Amino acid sequence: MKTILITGANRGIGFETARQLALRGFHVVIGVRSEQQGQKALHDLEKTGRVSLLVLDVSDAQSIARAAGKFAEIGKLDVLINNAGIYPDEGVSIVTVTREQMLTTLQTNTLGPLELTQAFLPYLKKAAPSRVINLSSGYGQIEGLSANAPSYCLSKLALDGVTIMLAQALKADSIAVNAMCPGWVKTDMGGASAPRSVAEGADTAVWLAAEADQNVTGKMFRDRKEIPW
């Protein structure tokens, strides 16, 4: 049975991705900041298959280190899905955003996925060929950058850079690293007016985890198709 770790999996796209992959027979480990929220998600997901909980805050280096140590009980990791993210840019623009807000967003959206991949690399190598999937955004594409979502856009642009460099560094270890854009999805982050369902948003992540060509690495996808950086 293959093992998948999904961060931010207690709701939204992360939860739906976990649900679909558990139904496909994967052992899904949900990485959640809060034990209480994690237990609720675990209860809701257990009916779909084998699901475990790992308390994990991607913005906190000590939390990542503790989670990596705890994961030794499982021992190998076939797929890491860096899904956890924040969008704190309501009411600010590139000319008003503060350094503190930029740092907060980068800690979660960019540095978290990088440090998590580093920390779990021994488990990914043990399972190789294995995969890393980073949840990015059209807002991170060069042509999608918006002055009215400054910290989010720049954090995803930087995450795309992390994806490209990790793909280069890990290709020899048979670890594929790709990014994906879920589109504008009806979640707490996307809002009720978003045109896409949560299932549609999760589809490409599920495909990259379970079906995509293992040899494809260092790419960005939307709706299972490669799109430009």
Secondary structure, 3 states (H helix, E strand, C coil): CCEEEEECCCCHHHHHHHHHHHHCCCEEEEEECCHHHHHHHHHHHHHHCCEEEEECCCCCHHHHHHHHHHHHHCCCCCEEEECCCCCCCCCCCCCCCCHHHHHHHHHHHHHHHHHHHHHHHHHHHHHCCEEEEEECCHHHCHHHCCCCCHHHHHHHHHHHHHHHHHHHHHHHHCEEEEEECCCCECCCCCCCCCCECHHHHHHHHHHHHHCCCCCCCCCEEECCEEECC
